[in-house]
Amino acid sequence: MSDAVELIIQNGDKVYVPIVEEGIEWSTERKGVPGKLSFKILDDGHINVQEGNAVRFRYHNKNIFYGFIFQKKTDKSKELSITCYDQLRYLKNKETYVYSGKTANELIKTIADDFHLQTGKLCDTKYRIANRVEEDKALIDMIQNALDITLQSTKKIFVLYDDFGKITLNNIEDMRLNLLIDEDTSEDYEYSSSIDSDTYNQIKLVYDNDKTGKREVYLTRDSNNINQWGLLQYYEKIDEKTNGKAKADALLSLYNKKTKSLRINNVLGDTRVRAGSSVIVSLTLNDIKLANYLIVEKVKHIFKENEHFMDLDLKGGVFNG
């Protein structure tokens, strides 16, 4: 490939700069999935790479990916197909944690220290989770639960990702990019709108008060949307320390809306874009004029000879019609 690509594999004290075939792919997702790097190299008989080897990928002198080989395949062509993941892959390990009064970022730091993972900036999520028992669960699921609880209580979204070898937690509001995607920079798109998933127009939270022996109910609803869509209820038991009314109002604000998503293919590549980033999208989708920030839920970057494109899955924002 071109001189813009720098890919290095380290096996013990040996460092390899292999001949990389065209078509390196780097992909990230916003929730619960490690960053992934896939590529093919020529097996010239002088290279010895193994599972667990560290891999560093840079493009035009910019740090893109640091992770480890998890899978390799070969065939008669003498090409090695290699799949790497960043540190978030190790959060698939299962464990049991019982905690009280921790913020999501404090939980992440505790888990990272226990499992010897490197951390970078961990944004202070501020909201303290009262009591939580996470038994025999994947570490990434525990963390995502903490981030979801924080979102439901504060309306703030935080994104967990590996930033070139350091686990990072960032406020999504700080991940906006001054990047415009329009008809000229993209090839094709697919838009969908739904009330079938993560849409609720009535929130019902209940608390069993042991002191009084009564069940306390916190209910909030949007009658207009119930008339339009039918009743879509979110139900949850809460603990004593939860502010039921505030949480119910926050949940209604988050979920009382259609789920809208947009997939755009073959966009001109930008290495700053990762899952959790927000980009400006200006497109006319049938009778809908879209011109605002959308959140990148998934992105796959494809690096070829002097070419860089990306496929984007986007959500959020306000679709103006």
N, C-alpha and C positions, 0 to 999 in steps of 0.2 A: 504494500500500500504506500501512500504518499508519505513524505517526510513529516506531515502534520501529525501522524500517528506515532505514539510512543507507548509500547506495551512491553512490560518486563515481568518475568517470572523468576521467583527466587526459591530454590530448593536447597535448604541448608546454607552452606557457604558459597554455593554456586548461583550465579545470576545469568539468566538467559534473555537474550533479545531475539526472539524467534522471527522467522519469516511468516507474517500474518496474511492469510488470504483475505480477499475483498469481502466486506460485509460484517463488520463488528456490530453487535447489537447490545445496547444498554437499556434496561427497563426498570422503572420504579412504579410502585403503587402507594396510594396515600395511607391505607390502613392495613396493617397486619401482614405485610409481605416484604421479604428482604429485597434489596436491590440485586439485580442479576446482570451478569456480563457473559455473553456467548461469542465465541470466535473459533476460527480454524487456523491451525498452524501446520507447516510442513515438517514431517518427521524425517529429518535428514540423517538419522542414525547417531547424531552427536548430542541430542537433547534428551534429557531425562527429567520429566516433570511428573509429579505425583499428587494425589489427593491431599489437600491440606496446604499445598504450596501457596505462598502469597503472590498475588497478581496486582500490578499497578498499571493503570491505563490513563494516559494524558493525551489531550488533543489540542493542537495549536498552543502548546505550553500551558494548558489549563488542566488542573486536577479534575478528573472525572470519576474514577472508581478505584477503590482499594478493597480487595477482598481475598477470597481463598477458593482454590479449585475444589469442587465437590463431585464433579463427574467428568470423565473423558471417554471418548469413543474413537475407534479407528476402523479403517477398512483397507481394501487393496490399493487404494489411491495413495496410501502413505500420509494421509491427512489425519490430524488429530482434532476432533471436535471437542471443545472444552467449555464447560459451564461453571461459572463462579458465582458466589454470593458474598454479600458484605456481612458485617457482624450481626445484623438483625436475624440472620439464619440461626444463630445460636440461641435466639429467644424462642425457638420452637421447643427447647428443653422444658420438661414438666417439673413442677415443684409445688409445695404448699406454703403459702404465706398468710399469716394473720397479722393485721395491722390496724392501728387506730390513730386518727388525727394527722395522717400524712397527706401531703400534697402529691399529685401525680409525679412531679419531677423528683421528689424525695424517694418515691417508690422506685422510679427508674434508676436512680443512683444506687440505692440499696441492692437491687437486682444485678446491676452492672458490676458492682464491687464483688458481690458473692460469686459471680460467674467469670470474673477476671476479664471483663470487657472494657475497652477504652471509651471514655466519654469526652465530649467537647462541651459546647454551650448547652445547658439545660435551663430553658426559660422557666421562671418562677410562675407556676400556674395559680398560686395564691390560695385556691380553694382547698380546705382541709376535709378529707373524707373521714366521716365519723368512725365507723367500725366496718371492717371488711374481712371476710374469710374466703380465701381463694385456695381451694383444695384440689390437688392433683390436676392442675391446669397448666397449659402452655404459658410461659412467661409473657409472650407477646399478647396473649388474650387478657392476662391480668392487667397489663399496662393499658391495653385498649379499653378495658372496663373502666379503669380510673380516668382515662381521658374522656370517655363517654359520660361518666357521672359529672365530671367537671363541666362539660359542654351543656348538659341538661340543667345544671345549677347556675351557670354564669353566662351562657350563650357564647362562650369563647372557644374557638377551635385551635387545638395545638397539634402539630405534625411531628411525628417521630421518624427520623431517618438517619442513615449513616453518611456522614460528610467526610469522605476520603479517609476512612479508618477511625472516625470518632462518632459515637452515637450522640445524636443531637436532637434537642426538642425545641421547636420554634413556634411562636405565635403565627398563625396563618396570615394575620394582617401585616406581618413584616416580610412576607414572601411574595409580595406583588412585584411584577416585572413590567417595565415600560416596553412591552413587546406587543405589537399589533399583528393580529392574524386576520386576513381578509381574503377576498376572492383571488387576489394576485399571488398570495403566498401559500395557498392550499389547493389541493387537487380535487378532493371529493369530501362529502360530509353526509352524516346520517343523524337526524334529530328525532327525539322521542319525548313524549309527555305522558305521565302516568299518575294514578292515585292508588296503584296496586301495592306499593311498597313504601314504608316510612312516611305515610300520610295519615294523619289523625286529626279529626275535628272535635273530638271530645276527650278530655283527659280526666281519669278517675284515679286518685291516689287514696289509699286507705292506711290507717294506723290503728293497730289494736292496742288500746291503752290499758295496760295491766293494772294501773292504780284505780281506774274508775270502772274497769270491766266492760267498757264500751268501745265500739269501733268508730273512729273519727274518719269522716269522708271529706276529701277536697275534690270538688268537681268544677271544671270550667269547660265551656263549649262555644262553638261558633254556629249559631242556628242557621245562618244563611248557607254556609257550606254543608251543613247536615241536610238541609232541604235540597241542595243541588246534587250532592254525592251519595246521600244516605249516611247513616251513622257509622263512623270509623273510630273505634274507641281504643285508647291506650290505657292499660290498667297496670298498676304496680303497688305492692306493699312497701311502705316506707318505715324508717325507724324514728325513734322519739326525737332525735336531734335535727331532723329534717324540717325545714320550713315548708310545710305542705302547700300552702296557697301560692307562695312565690315559685316553688318548683312546678306546680301545675300550670301557672301562667307562662313560665319559661318554656315548658314543653309544648304548650299550644302555639306559642310564637314560633318555635322551631319546626313543628311538624304539620301545622295547619296550612298546607300548600301542596301544590302538585310537585311531583318529582320530575325534573326536566334534565335531560342529558343530551350531549352533543358529541359525536365522534367525528374527528377530522383527520383525513389521511394525507400523507405525503406533504406535510408542512415543511417549509424551509427550516432547517435545524438551527437550534440555539442551545448551547451547552448549559445555559443557566436554568433551563426548564427541567424541573423534576416534579414528581407528584407532590402536591401541596402548594405549588406555585400558582399564582393567579396571572392570567394574561388577558389582554384586551382583544375581544372578538367582535369584528364588524362584518356581519353577513345578513343577507336577506333569505330567510327560511320560509319559502312559500309566501304566506301573507304576514309573516312575523319579521319585523326589523330588529335585529340584534346588534347592540352597540354598547357593550359594557364588559366589566371584568368577569371572568369565569374561573372556577377552581379546576386545576388539573387533577383528576382522580387517578389516571394512569397515563404513562407516556413510554413509548418505545422509540429510542434513537437508533438510527441506522447509519453507520459510517461506511462510505464506499470511497473509491478512488476520487479524490477531490470533490466529493459530494457528501452532504449531511442532511438527511431528512428525518422527520419524526411523525409518529401517529399519536394522536391525543384523544383521550376520553375526558370530557369536561362536564362539570355540573355547577349549579348555583347561579347566583346573580339574578338579575331581573330581566325577564324576557318581555320586551315591549312590543305589543301588537296593535 
